């Protein structure tokens, strides 16, 4: 068995175990398991980089690996703030996201895509690392923040919504969601701008209304509305959470839906290429 296969099995197993440990509230063990998963995913990305000779973001399989790793990274970035607020089960949200993205990449994508190979000519650019890295990191942060907003809505509309403990938890989710989305939005903005510069360099136009570009713009607009409403009008709680929850579904459409269902200028290395 190859080193890549071993690391792949370790990453899959530890993500699955981490998800169960957080579900059963075994935080110390869960955190250790999350570290192992995070390190294994980092090892997979580095090994893929060495094998292919290019930064591992050239197709859907590699971007799923990177997204899964980015979610685990986001877990450790936000974990300290969550702990200060008394919420120790952050992995209830992050572990399933990382696991299912990784499982999708491993079991749903064709073996040919999972094999390391050279870059297609259209992707041989110094902009690849900057643009795609920023976009995937922004997706991870925005998905994380949006999931917290969805959790906020569930808590504040449930039968025990007036419970003091649940109100405190909802307030924590609202704050963490705002902070996380505040990180993801600038990353998305710079990612889109770098993509526009790359598009002009490659295709002679900054914007072509390609399906991927269009949905990225729609996603950007919904989170711009979210931040504008909070900063300008002081919206928080359910109003803001509803906007962010819409953003959750838009990210998945932009990241997977467009590439699985449609063709466009961004189809290199995807299922429709």
Helices and strands as residue ranges (DSSP letters): H 3-23, H 27-52, H 60-84, H 91-107, H 111-114, G 121-123, H 127-157, H 164-203, H 211-233, H 238-252, I 253-257, H 258-261
